């Protein structure tokens, strides 16, 4: 790779069309139609920025409530769905027919109806006029057609089945029977109130998913995607199987920029897949590695897929908490894939790509300076910002803005002193690797918006929407000014650079909006399913149905839910898949797990559903990420999908692990040594699983060796299982000890309770639940923070209040339930004993394989 003769690889027309059809719509009209489409998309982005910003409240204009904002959001999405997505594969991609303009305007009117007539609808609740009902019915039909165009028929089929279920209630089998609903009630519930289409899912899409998508799109437009790819190549290209390892790391980094599996595959795969093939990997494996690493971009914090933001509402915890819980599984998954590609490289004996020769002492010194410098800058950043905030109070934001602007200008000036690096043609016969610092210095300013976003999310703990607004505003500044500043510092044409920067900004705003069409339409259509559940009581029926199929066995229940997620994911996007399965199945897992004596944290259940929704992007026969990778490698997409699914087994087992061992989600960690132990043991376990499934550890494994590695992996992930066979996990304390236990509990911990009471159907249920406790304070206040009110009388403790929408409510607790007992961790042998046994077994296998490894060539 050089900085002067590099030729940038171009996307083939087929790949461009594949990405467009999947993410932004296949149409590229010309003339006036192109301008209308462009500026409507830009207007949508500007509206979302305005809505998320504090400006409406500062100026007292344009203040919208949630319902009005959702209506405008859907109106933009429906208009663009009809103008950006052709009706059929045979339809023109450069011409928008008159019927599509009519449908776009009708869809925009129906979508915006709650905004346009908000006051009138509020004055006659439950008494819709003929106009209301006609608009609602037309809106649902237009939404379904927009869904067919942007997401395909499967999503329409799912929505249609649930709509049919609404009316066919009296004729359903007894287990699923309900009284049904009239057409008027159905239309009102789904379109004229916020129980259906305009519910939580569309609200999350409106509030902050859009801005995170726009943030990533603009950051990529500024050049951060290319910079991250080059940085990955510079750091890892020299390793054995370097291009494959580049694919893994760059996909993890690109997860910050792109939440789409398909665009992640294409943006990185166009370089990494040919490079992997040149090192000896087959096209199928090269495509599978890229697809497998790209789908995991959605689970990689800090900017995860759109479904992760929905968890904020469904689980009821801040996004910063979701990042914390999701971090270790995501890192473990990527490290495991990194190890898998290393094993593939070892199997075929690939040679590393040569890099610049340098004395070991010099290289070590450079690496040490790089690491120590990074740590020093991070410390300076953290303590510097904290110091300014303490010293200047209300003036701190202005001062920090000026400091950030100065740092940005200095970074661009520093970058301007060096030639911009570009990626080589991956099919060229020779490639040379740049030094990491040569890449880093050309894009130091790209780090600034990431710092702003992470600071707002994790340190200041602003809402996801406001955090994304400040991060996006920072990126907008970079896109608009970076090229003019570079031109200024390099004595180049400033007017041309200003024009280019403006074009990039407009194009980025439009592209961000077009990337959101499918997500907005998906969340709206998923709202039909959610509305059906609330209208018919389907949730309770699903609990009984799954309990019947699984026989109350939690493992079988989880396998059923995983299969449902995979099957649904074959036809619908991850976000919609998550909404459907989380709405129907998450309460089922919580309820049946609690009745089986397993206190499953809510976040574990929702991440379980999320993970398997993502897996559907690579699972045959319909895995869009695998199809995109196969289009680059020119191999069979089904074979690529099966190979990718094999590589992704390490991601598939993690949800089962953290359901039974929440420590993987950093739940229940009580000290720094405990944290270090959990991280190290979890990483060793997932690497052993990868070695066992690849049938290669030190050398090729025998069948019994792989079996022992799998057993050791299970032991490291679930050391408590072995202890459970001989020692009780909990010691039961009488209910009267509840408040005393709550008072003694450390901050940010949980208390486990056994409760009993009558459910809504009059049946006695007994369940085990884990209730989170916040900072130490009066015991009743700590319980009330989770939405739980209790009262004691003698030895009895009764739940007197469960706050609506609280964590306790989501656990299925109800007022009137009695606390039977409090569960305290029992005294038993340390988990080090089974962990030590597992590690000894692994050591013996390693010794045996080391002795029979082949002699190096």
C-alpha positions in Angstrom: 0.0 0.0 0.0 1.4 3.3 -1.0 0.3 6.9 -0.8 0.9 8.0 -4.4 0.2 5.1 -6.7 -2.7 3.5 -5.0 -5.7 2.7 -7.1 -9.0 2.6 -5.2 -11.1 -0.4 -5.7 -14.5 0.3 -7.2 -17.8 -1.3 -6.5 -19.2 -3.3 -9.4 -22.7 -2.2 -10.6 -24.1 -5.4 -9.2 -22.7 -4.7 -5.7 -23.8 -1.1 -5.9 -27.3 -2.2 -6.7 -27.3 -4.8 -4.0 -26.4 -2.3 -1.3 -28.9 0.2 -2.7 -31.7 -2.3 -2.8 -31.0 -3.4 0.8 -30.2 0.0 2.4 -31.2 3.1 0.5 -33.6 2.2 -2.3 -32.6 1.2 -5.8 -33.8 4.4 -7.6 -31.4 7.0 -8.9 -33.6 9.4 -10.8 -32.4 12.2 -12.9 -33.5 15.8 -13.4 -36.1 17.5 -11.2 -37.1 14.2 -9.6 -33.6 13.7 -8.4 -33.6 17.1 -6.8 -36.9 16.6 -5.1 -35.8 13.2 -3.7 -32.5 14.7 -2.5 -34.0 17.7 -0.7 -36.8 15.8 0.9 -34.2 13.4 2.3 -32.1 16.4 3.5 -35.2 18.0 5.0 -35.9 14.8 7.0 -32.3 14.8 8.4 -32.6 18.5 9.3 -36.0 17.9 11.0 -34.5 15.1 13.1 -31.6 17.3 14.1 -34.0 20.1 15.1 -36.3 17.7 17.1 -33.3 16.2 19.0 -31.7 19.6 19.8 -32.5 22.0 22.6 -33.2 24.7 20.1 -37.0 24.3 20.0 -37.1 25.0 23.8 -34.6 27.8 23.6 -36.5 29.7 20.9 -40.0 28.5 21.9 -40.9 27.4 18.3 -41.3 24.0 16.7 -41.8 22.3 20.0 -43.4 18.9 19.3 -44.6 16.1 21.5 -43.7 12.5 20.9 -46.8 11.7 18.9 -46.4 14.6 16.6 -42.8 13.9 16.0 -43.5 10.2 15.2 -46.1 11.2 12.7 -43.8 13.5 10.8 -41.0 10.8 11.0 -43.4 8.3 9.4 -44.6 10.8 6.8 -41.0 11.3 5.5 -40.3 7.6 5.5 -43.4 6.7 3.5 -42.8 9.5 1.0 -39.2 8.4 0.4 -40.2 4.7 0.4 -42.4 5.2 -2.6 -40.0 7.5 -4.4 -36.7 5.7 -3.6 -37.8 2.1 -3.9 -39.2 0.8 -7.3 -42.4 -1.2 -7.2 -40.9 -4.2 -9.0 -37.6 -5.6 -10.1 -38.5 -4.7 -13.6 -39.4 -1.1 -12.8 -37.2 1.8 -14.0 -34.4 2.9 -11.7 -34.1 6.3 -13.2 -37.8 7.3 -13.6 -40.4 7.8 -10.9 -43.9 7.0 -12.4 -46.9 9.2 -11.6 -48.6 6.5 -9.5 -45.6 6.4 -7.2 -45.8 10.2 -6.7 -49.5 9.9 -5.9 -48.8 7.0 -3.4 -45.9 9.0 -1.9 -48.1 12.0 -1.2 -51.0 9.9 0.1 -48.6 8.0 2.4 -47.1 11.2 3.7 -50.6 12.6 4.4 -51.6 9.4 6.2 -48.4 9.3 8.2 -48.7 12.9 9.2 -52.4 12.7 10.0 -51.8 12.6 13.8 -49.7 15.7 13.5 -52.0 17.6 11.2 -55.2 16.9 13.2 -53.7 16.3 16.6 -56.0 18.8 18.5 -59.1 17.5 16.8 -58.3 13.9 17.6 -57.5 14.8 21.2 -60.9 16.4 21.6 -62.8 13.2 20.4 -60.9 10.2 21.8 -62.6 6.9 21.0 -65.0 8.6 18.6 -63.3 8.5 15.2 -65.0 10.2 12.2 -65.3 8.6 8.8 -62.3 10.7 7.7 -60.2 9.2 10.6 -61.1 5.7 9.7 -60.6 6.1 5.9 -57.2 7.6 6.6 -56.2 4.9 9.1 -57.2 2.1 6.7 -55.5 3.7 3.8 -52.4 4.4 5.9 -52.1 0.7 6.9 -52.4 -0.4 3.3 -49.9 2.2 2.2 -47.5 1.2 5.0 -47.7 -2.5 4.0 -46.9 -1.6 0.3 -44.0 0.5 1.4 -42.9 -2.4 3.6 -43.1 -4.8 0.6 -40.9 -2.4 -1.5 -38.3 -1.7 1.1 -38.2 -4.9 3.1 -39.8 -7.6 1.0 -42.9 -9.8 1.2 -42.0 -11.8 4.4 -42.4 -8.7 6.6 -45.8 -8.0 5.0 -46.8 -11.6 5.5 -45.9 -11.4 9.2 -48.0 -8.3 9.6 -50.9 -9.7 7.6 -51.0 -12.8 9.8 -51.2 -10.8 12.9 -53.9 -8.5 11.4 -55.9 -11.6 10.5 -55.5 -13.0 14.0 -57.2 -9.8 15.3 -60.4 -10.6 13.5 -60.3 -14.4 13.6 -60.1 -14.6 17.4 -63.5 -16.4 17.9 -62.5 -19.0 15.3 -59.0 -19.8 16.5 -58.1 -23.0 18.5 -58.9 -22.8 22.1 -55.3 -22.1 23.2 -55.3 -18.9 21.0 -58.9 -18.0 21.1 -60.1 -14.4 21.9 -63.2 -12.3 21.3 -61.8 -10.5 18.3 -62.2 -6.8 17.4 -64.3 -4.7 15.1 -62.8 -2.9 12.1 -63.3 0.5 13.8 -61.6 -0.6 17.0 -58.7 -2.2 15.0 -58.1 0.9 12.9 -58.3 3.2 15.9 -56.0 1.0 18.0 -53.4 0.7 15.2 -53.3 4.2 13.6 -55.1 6.8 15.7 -53.5 6.2 19.1 -50.0 5.2 20.2 -50.6 1.5 20.8 -49.9 0.3 17.3 -48.0 1.8 14.4 -47.1 5.0 16.4 -45.9 3.0 19.5 -42.6 2.6 21.2 -40.7 1.1 18.3 -41.4 4.1 16.0 -40.8 6.4 18.9 -37.3 5.0 19.4 -36.7 5.3 15.6 -37.8 8.9 15.8 -36.0 9.9 19.0 -32.5 8.6 18.5 -32.0 5.7 16.0 -32.2 8.2 13.1 -29.4 10.4 14.5 -27.1 7.4 15.2 -27.5 6.3 11.6 -26.9 9.8 10.4 -23.8 10.0 12.7 -22.3 6.9 11.1 -23.2 8.0 7.5 -21.6 11.4 7.9 -18.6 10.0 9.7 -18.1 7.6 6.8 -18.6 10.5 4.3 -15.8 12.4 6.1 -13.5 9.5 5.3 -13.4 7.7 8.7 -14.4 4.4 7.2 -11.4 4.4 4.8 -9.2 5.6 7.7 -10.3 2.7 10.0 -9.8 0.2 7.3 -6.2 1.4 6.6 -5.5 1.5 10.3 -6.6 -2.2 10.6 -4.3 -3.1 7.7 -1.4 -1.2 9.1 -1.7 -2.9 12.5 -2.6 -6.4 11.4 -1.6 -6.9 7.8 1.8 -8.3 8.7 0.4 -11.2 10.8 -0.2 -14.7 9.5 -3.6 -14.6 7.8 -3.4 -10.8 8.1 -6.1 -9.8 5.6 -8.6 -12.1 7.3 -7.7 -10.5 10.7 -8.0 -7.1 9.1 -11.5 -8.1 8.0 -12.4 -9.0 11.6 -10.9 -5.8 13.3 -12.1 -3.4 10.6 -15.6 -4.8 10.8 -15.6 -4.3 14.6 -14.4 -0.7 14.0 -16.8 -0.1 11.2 -19.6 -1.1 13.6 -19.1 2.4 15.0 -19.8 3.8 11.5 -22.3 1.5 10.0 -25.2 -0.4 11.6 -26.0 -2.3 8.4 -24.5 -5.8 7.9 -24.7 -5.5 4.1 -23.0 -2.1 3.8 -20.4 -3.3 6.4 -19.6 -6.4 4.2 -19.3 -4.3 1.0 -17.4 -1.4 2.4 -14.7 -3.6 3.9 -15.1 -6.8 1.9 -14.3 -5.2 -1.5 -10.7 -4.9 -0.1 -10.4 -7.8 2.4 -12.0 -10.6 0.4 -9.6 -10.4 -2.6 -6.7 -10.0 -0.2 -7.7 -13.1 1.7 -8.0 -15.1 -1.5 -4.5 -14.0 -2.5 -3.1 -15.4 0.8 -4.6 -18.8 0.0 -8.0 -18.9 1.6 -10.8 -20.2 -0.6 -13.4 -17.7 -1.9 -16.1 -19.3 0.2 -14.1 -19.0 3.4 -13.0 -15.5 2.6 -16.6 -14.4 2.0 -17.8 -16.2 5.1 -15.1 -14.5 7.3 -16.1 -11.1 6.1 -19.8 -11.7 6.5 -19.4 -13.3 9.9 -17.4 -10.3 11.2 -19.6 -7.8 9.6 -22.9 -9.0 11.2 -21.2 -8.6 14.6 -20.8 -4.9 14.0 -24.3 -4.5 15.3 -23.4 -6.0 18.7 -20.2 -4.0 19.1 -20.5 -1.0 21.5 -20.5 1.9 21.6 -22.8 2.4 18.6 -24.7 -0.8 18.2 -27.5 -1.8 15.8 -30.8 0.1 15.8 -32.4 -2.7 17.9 -30.0 -2.0 20.8 -31.6 1.5 21.2 -35.0 -0.1 21.4 -33.8 -1.9 24.5 -33.6 1.4 26.3 -37.4 1.5 26.2 -38.1 -2.3 26.5 -35.7 -2.9 29.4 -35.9 0.5 31.0 -32.2 1.1 31.6 -29.9 3.9 30.2 -28.0 3.2 27.0 -24.8 3.5 28.9 -25.8 0.4 30.9 -26.6 -1.5 27.7 -23.1 -0.7 26.4 -21.6 -2.0 29.7 -23.6 -5.3 29.5 -23.0 -5.9 25.8 -19.3 -5.1 25.8 -17.7 -8.4 27.0 -19.8 -10.8 24.8 -19.1 -8.6 21.8 -15.4 -8.5 22.5 -15.3 -12.2 23.2 -17.0 -12.9 19.9 -14.6 -10.8 17.9 -11.5 -12.2 19.6 -12.8 -15.7 19.0 -13.3 -15.0 15.3 -9.8 -13.5 15.2 -8.5 -16.8 16.6 -10.6 -18.8 14.0 -9.1 -17.0 11.1 -5.6 -17.5 12.6 -6.4 -21.3 12.7 -7.5 -21.2 9.1 -4.3 -19.5 8.2 -2.2 -22.0 10.1 -4.1 -24.9 8.4 -3.1 -23.7 4.9 0.3 -22.4 5.9 -0.2 -18.9 4.7 2.8 -16.5 4.8 2.3 -13.0 6.3 2.4 -9.9 4.1 5.9 -8.4 4.5 6.2 -5.0 6.2 8.9 -2.5 6.6 12.0 -4.0 8.2 12.9 -2.4 11.5 15.1 -3.4 14.4 13.1 -5.1 17.2 14.3 -2.5 19.7 13.1 0.3 17.5 9.8 -1.4 16.9 9.3 -2.0 20.6 10.1 1.6 21.4 7.6 2.9 18.8 4.9 0.6 20.2 5.6 1.6 23.7 5.5 5.3 22.8 2.3 4.8 21.0 0.5 3.0 23.9 1.8 5.3 26.5 1.0 8.4 24.5 -2.6 7.1 23.9 -3.0 6.5 27.7 -1.6 9.9 28.5 -3.9 11.7 26.0 -7.0 9.8 27.4 -6.1 10.8 31.0 -5.5 14.4 29.9 -8.8 14.4 28.1 -10.8 13.0 31.0 -9.2 15.0 33.8 -9.0 18.1 31.6 -12.7 18.2 30.8 -13.6 17.4 34.4 -11.4 20.2 35.6 -12.9 22.7 33.2 -16.4 21.7 34.2 -15.6 22.2 37.9 -13.7 25.4 37.4 -16.0 27.3 35.0 -19.4 25.9 35.8 -22.1 27.2 33.4 -19.4 28.6 31.1 -17.7 25.2 30.7 -19.7 24.2 27.6 -18.6 27.3 25.7 -15.0 26.9 26.8 -14.9 23.2 25.9 -16.4 24.0 22.5 -13.6 26.5 21.8 -11.0 24.0 23.0 -12.4 21.2 20.8 -12.5 23.6 17.8 -8.8 24.5 18.4 -7.8 20.8 18.8 -9.7 20.0 15.6 -8.0 22.8 13.6 -4.6 21.7 15.0 -5.3 18.0 14.0 -6.3 19.0 10.5 -3.2 21.2 10.2 -1.0 18.3 11.4 -2.7 15.9 8.9 -2.3 18.4 6.0 1.5 18.0 6.3 1.2 14.5 5.0 -0.1 12.9 1.8 -3.6 11.3 2.1 -3.3 7.5 2.1 -5.6 5.4 -0.1 -6.2 1.8 -0.4 -4.4 -0.3 -3.1 -6.2 -2.3 -5.7 -6.7 -5.6 -3.8 -6.1 -7.5 -7.0 -2.7 -5.9 -7.7 0.2 -8.3 -7.6 2.2 -6.6 -4.8 1.2 -4.8 -1.7 3.3 -3.0 0.9 2.0 -2.1 4.3 2.0 1.4 5.8 3.2 2.1 9.3 0.4 2.6 11.8 1.5 6.1 12.8 1.5 7.1 9.1 -2.1 6.2 9.0 -3.1 7.6 12.4 -1.7 11.0 11.7 -3.8 11.5 8.6 -7.1 11.2 10.5 -6.6 12.3 14.1 -9.6 14.6 13.8 -11.9 11.6 13.2 -11.5 10.7 16.8 -13.1 13.9 18.0 -16.8 13.1 17.2 -16.4 9.6 18.7 -15.0 11.2 21.9 -17.9 13.7 22.0 -20.5 10.9 21.5 -18.9 8.6 24.1 -18.5 11.4 26.6 -22.1 12.4 26.4 -23.3 8.8 26.6 -21.1 7.5 29.4 -19.7 10.3 31.4 -22.4 13.0 31.3 -25.0 10.3 30.8 -27.2 12.4 28.5 -30.1 10.8 26.7 -29.1 8.7 23.6 -30.9 11.3 21.4 -29.1 14.3 22.8 -25.8 12.5 22.8 -26.3 11.5 19.2 -27.2 15.1 18.4 -24.0 16.6 19.8 -22.0 13.8 18.1 -23.7 14.4 14.8 -23.3 18.2 15.0 -19.6 17.6 15.5 -19.4 15.4 12.4 -21.3 17.9 10.4 -18.7 20.5 11.3 -16.0 18.2 10.2 -17.6 17.3 6.9 -18.2 20.9 6.1 -14.8 22.3 7.1 -12.2 19.5 6.8 -11.5 19.8 3.0 -11.5 23.6 3.1 -9.0 23.6 6.0 -6.8 21.0 4.2 -6.9 23.2 1.1 -6.0 26.3 3.2 -3.0 24.6 4.9 -1.8 23.0 1.6 -2.2 26.2 -0.5 -4.8 24.6 -2.7 -8.0 26.1 -4.2 -10.2 27.0 -1.2 -13.4 27.7 -3.2 -13.3 24.3 -4.8 -12.8 22.7 -1.4 -15.7 24.6 0.1 -17.9 23.5 -2.8 -16.8 19.9 -2.3 -17.4 20.0 1.4 -20.9 21.4 0.9 -21.6 18.7 -1.6 -20.4 16.0 0.8 -22.5 17.5 3.6 -25.7 17.6 1.5 -25.0 14.1 0.1 -24.3 12.8 3.6 -27.6 14.2 5.0 -29.5 12.7 2.1 -27.8 9.4 2.4 -28.4 9.2 6.1 -32.1 9.7 5.6 -32.2 7.1 2.8 -30.5 4.7 5.1 -33.3 5.2 7.6 -36.2 4.4 5.2 -36.1 0.7 5.9 -35.6 1.1 9.6 -38.5 3.6 10.0 -40.8 1.5 7.9 -39.8 -1.7 9.7 -40.5 -0.2 13.2 -43.8 1.1 12.0 -44.9 -2.2 10.6 -43.7 -4.0 13.7 -46.0 -1.7 15.6 -48.9 -3.5 13.9 -47.7 -6.7 15.6 -47.2 -5.0 18.9 -50.7 -3.4 18.6 -52.2 -6.9 17.9 -50.6 -8.2 21.1 -52.0 -5.4 23.2 -55.4 -5.6 21.5 -55.9 -9.4 21.8 -53.9 -10.4 24.8 -51.7 -12.6 22.7 -48.8 -12.3 25.1 -50.5 -14.4 27.8 -51.5 -17.0 25.2 -47.9 -17.3 24.0 -46.7 -18.0 27.5 -49.0 -20.9 27.8 -48.2 -22.1 24.2 -44.5 -22.0 24.7 -44.8 -23.6 28.1 -46.8 -26.4 26.5 -44.2 -27.0 23.7 -41.2 -26.8 26.0 -42.7 -28.7 28.9 -41.4 -26.0 31.2 -37.8 -26.8 30.3 -35.8 -23.5 30.0 -33.3 -24.9 27.5 -35.9 -26.2 25.1 -37.8 -22.8 25.5 -34.6 -20.9 24.6 -33.9 -23.2 21.6 -37.5 -22.6 20.4 -37.1 -18.8 20.7 -33.7 -19.0 18.9 -35.3 -20.9 16.0 -38.2 -18.4 15.8 -35.7 -15.5 15.6 -33.7 -17.2 12.9 -36.8 -18.1 10.8 -38.2 -14.6 11.1 -34.9 -13.1 10.4 -34.7 -14.8 7.0 -37.3 -12.4 5.7 -37.3 -9.3 7.9 -34.5 -7.0 9.1 -32.8 -7.3 12.5 -34.7 -4.3 14.0 -38.2 -5.6 13.1 -37.2 -9.1 14.2 -36.1 -7.9 17.6 -39.4 -6.0 18.1 -41.5 -9.0 17.2 -39.6 -11.6 19.2 -39.0 -9.3 22.2 -42.7 -8.3 22.3 -43.9 -11.9 22.1 -41.1 -14.0 23.6 -39.1 -11.9 26.1 -42.0 -11.9 28.7 -42.4 -15.6 28.2 -38.7 -16.3 29.0 -38.9 -14.1 32.1 -42.1 -15.7 33.3 -41.3 -19.3 32.6 -37.7 -18.9 33.8 -38.9 -17.3 37.1 -41.4 -20.1 37.6 -38.6 -22.6 37.1 -36.6 -20.9 39.8 -34.2 -19.1 37.4 -33.9 -15.4 38.0 -33.0 -14.1 34.5 -32.1 -10.4 34.2 -34.2 -8.6 31.6 -31.1 -7.4 29.7 -30.0 -11.0 29.2 -33.3 -12.0 27.6 -33.3 -9.0 25.3 -29.7 -9.5 24.2 -30.5 -13.2 23.6 -33.2 -12.1 21.1 -31.0 -9.5 19.6 -28.1 -11.9 19.0 -30.3 -14.4 17.1 -31.9 -11.7 15.1 -28.5 -10.7 13.9 -27.5 -14.3 13.2 -30.3 -14.4 10.6 -28.3 -12.1 8.4 -25.8 -14.9 7.7 -28.0 -18.1 8.1 -28.9 -19.9 4.8 -31.0 -19.9 2.7 -31.6 -16.1 3.1 -28.6 -14.3 4.6 -28.1 -10.9 3.0 -24.6 -10.5 4.5 -23.6 -13.8 3.0 -25.1 -12.9 -0.4 -23.2 -9.6 -0.4 -19.9 -11.3 0.5 -20.5 -14.0 -2.2 -21.1 -11.3 -4.8 -17.6 -10.0 -4.1 -15.9 -13.4 -3.9 -17.9 -14.7 -6.8 -18.7 -17.9 -5.0 -21.9 -19.7 -4.2 -23.9 -17.6 -1.6 -25.4 -20.7 0.0 -22.0 -22.3 0.6 -20.8 -19.0 1.9 -23.7 -18.8 4.3 -23.2 -22.3 5.7 -19.5 -21.6 6.2 -20.3 -18.2 7.8 -22.9 -19.9 10.1 -20.2 -22.4 11.2 -17.9 -19.5 12.0 -20.8 -17.7 13.8 -21.4 -20.6 16.2 -19.2 -18.9 18.7 -21.7 -16.0 18.7 -24.6 -18.3 18.9 -23.5 -19.9 22.2 -22.9 -16.7 24.0 -26.6 -15.9 24.5 -27.2 -19.3 26.2 -24.2 -18.6 28.4 -25.2 -15.2 29.7 -28.8 -16.4 30.3 -27.4 -18.8 32.9 -24.3 -16.9 33.8 -25.1 -13.2 33.9 -21.5 -12.4 35.0 -20.7 -12.4 31.3 -22.9 -9.3 31.1 -20.9 -7.8 34.0 -23.9 -8.4 36.3 -23.0 -9.3 39.9 -19.3 -8.2 39.6 -18.3 -7.0 43.1 -14.6 -6.2 42.8 -11.8 -5.5 40.3 -10.2 -8.9 40.8 -13.6 -10.5 40.2 -14.0 -8.5 37.0 -10.5 -9.4 35.7 -11.2 -13.1 36.5 -14.5 -13.1 34.6 -13.0 -11.4 31.6 -10.0 -13.7 31.4 -11.9 -16.9 31.9 -14.6 -15.9 29.5 -12.1 -15.2 26.8 -10.3 -18.5 27.3 -13.6 -20.3 27.2 -14.7 -18.8 23.9 -11.3 -19.5 22.4 -11.6 -23.2 23.4 -15.0 -23.3 21.8 -13.5 -21.9 18.6 -10.7 -24.5 18.7 -13.1 -27.3 19.2 -15.5 -26.3 16.4 -12.5 -25.8 14.0 -11.1 -29.2 15.0 -7.7 -27.6 15.5 -5.9 -26.5 18.6 -2.1 -26.7 18.6 -2.5 -29.1 15.6 -5.3 -31.0 14.1 -7.5 -32.3 16.9 -8.8 -35.8 17.3 -12.5 -36.2 18.0 -12.1 -37.0 21.7 -9.8 -34.0 22.1 -12.4 -31.7 20.6 -14.9 -33.2 23.0 -12.7 -32.5 26.0 -12.1 -28.9 24.8 -15.9 -28.4 24.6 -16.3 -29.8 28.1 -13.6 -27.5 29.4 -15.3 -24.6 27.6 -18.6 -25.5 29.3 -16.8 -25.7 32.7 -15.2 -22.3 32.3 -18.4 -20.7 31.2 -20.6 -22.4 33.9 -18.3 -23.4 36.8 -21.4 -23.0 39.0 -23.2 -25.9 37.3 -20.8 -28.4 38.7 -21.1 -26.9 42.2 -24.9 -26.9 41.9 -24.8 -30.7 41.6 -23.4 -31.0 45.1 -24.2 -27.8 47.0 -27.2 -25.5 47.1 -26.8 -22.2 45.3 -28.9 -20.2 47.7 -29.8 -20.1 51.4 -33.4 -19.2 52.0 -34.1 -16.5 54.5 -37.6 -15.7 55.8 -39.5 -12.9 54.1 -39.2 -10.7 57.2 -35.5 -10.3 56.5 -36.2 -8.5 53.2 -35.6 -4.9 54.3 -32.6 -5.9 56.4 -31.0 -7.6 53.4 -31.8 -4.6 51.1 -30.2 -2.3 53.6 -27.0 -4.4 53.8 -26.7 -4.9 50.1 -23.8 -3.0 48.3 -24.6 -0.4 45.7 -25.5 -1.5 42.2 -26.3 -5.0 43.2 -29.3 -7.3 43.1 -31.5 -9.1 45.5 -33.2 -12.4 44.7 -36.7 -13.1 45.9 -39.2 -15.9 45.8 -42.8 -14.6 45.4 -46.1 -16.2 45.1 -49.6 -15.0 44.2 -52.6 -15.2 41.8 -52.1 -14.2 38.2 -54.6 -12.5 36.0 -56.3 -15.8 35.2 -56.7 -16.7 38.9 -54.0 -19.3 38.9 -51.4 -19.5 41.7 -47.9 -18.9 40.5 -44.6 -19.1 42.3 -41.5 -17.4 40.7 -37.9 -16.4 41.5 -37.0 -12.9 40.5 -33.8 -10.8 40.7 -34.5 -7.1 41.5 -31.8 -4.5 40.9 -30.9 -2.1 43.8 -29.3 1.3 43.3 -27.0 3.3 45.6 -27.3 2.7 49.4 -30.2 4.6 50.9 -33.4 3.8 53.0 -34.4 0.2 52.1 -37.9 1.0 50.9 -36.5 3.7 48.6 -34.0 1.3 47.1 -36.9 -1.1 46.3 -39.1 1.8 45.0 -36.3 2.7 42.5 -37.1 -0.6 40.8 -40.8 0.1 41.0 -41.5 -2.1 44.0 -43.5 -1.2 47.1 -43.8 -3.6 50.0 -45.4 -3.8 53.4 -44.6 -6.2 56.3 -47.0 -7.6 58.9 -45.4 -10.1 61.3 -43.6 -12.7 59.2 -45.4 -11.8 56.0 -44.3 -9.3 53.4 -46.7 -8.3 50.7 -46.1 -6.4 47.5 -48.4 -3.4 47.8 -47.4 -1.5 44.6 -45.7 -2.2 41.3 -45.1 1.0 39.3 -46.3 1.0 35.7 -43.5 0.5 33.2 -41.0 -0.2 36.0 -38.4 -2.9 36.1 -40.5 -4.8 38.6 -43.5 -4.6 36.3 -41.4 -6.0 33.4 -40.5 -8.9 35.6 -44.1 -9.8 35.9 -44.6 -8.8 39.5 -48.1 -7.7 40.6 -49.6 -5.9 43.7 -50.9 -8.5 46.1 -48.1 -11.0 45.5 -46.5 -12.3 48.7 -42.7 -12.5 49.2 -42.2 -16.1 50.3 -38.4 -15.8 51.0 -35.2 -14.0 50.3 -32.4 -15.9 48.6 -28.9 -15.3 49.9 -25.9 -16.8 48.1 -24.9 -19.9 50.1 -21.5 -20.7 51.4 -19.9 -23.3 49.1 -16.5 -24.1 47.6 -14.9 -21.6 45.3 -15.5 -21.7 41.5 -11.8 -21.9 41.2 -11.9 -25.7 41.7 -13.9 -26.6 38.6 -12.2 -23.8 36.6 -8.8 -25.2 37.7 -9.9 -28.7 36.6 -10.9 -27.4 33.2 -7.6 -25.6 32.7 -5.6 -28.7 33.6 -7.5 -30.7 31.1 -6.8 -28.1 28.4 -3.1 -28.1 29.4 -2.9 -31.9 28.9 -4.6 -31.7 25.5 -2.1 -28.9 24.5 0.8 -31.0 25.7 -0.3 -34.0 23.7 -0.9 -31.9 20.5 2.4 -30.1 20.9 4.3 -33.4 20.9 2.7 -34.5 17.6 2.6 -31.2 15.8 4.2 -31.4 12.3 7.8 -30.1 11.9 7.9 -26.6 10.5 8.6 -26.5 6.7 
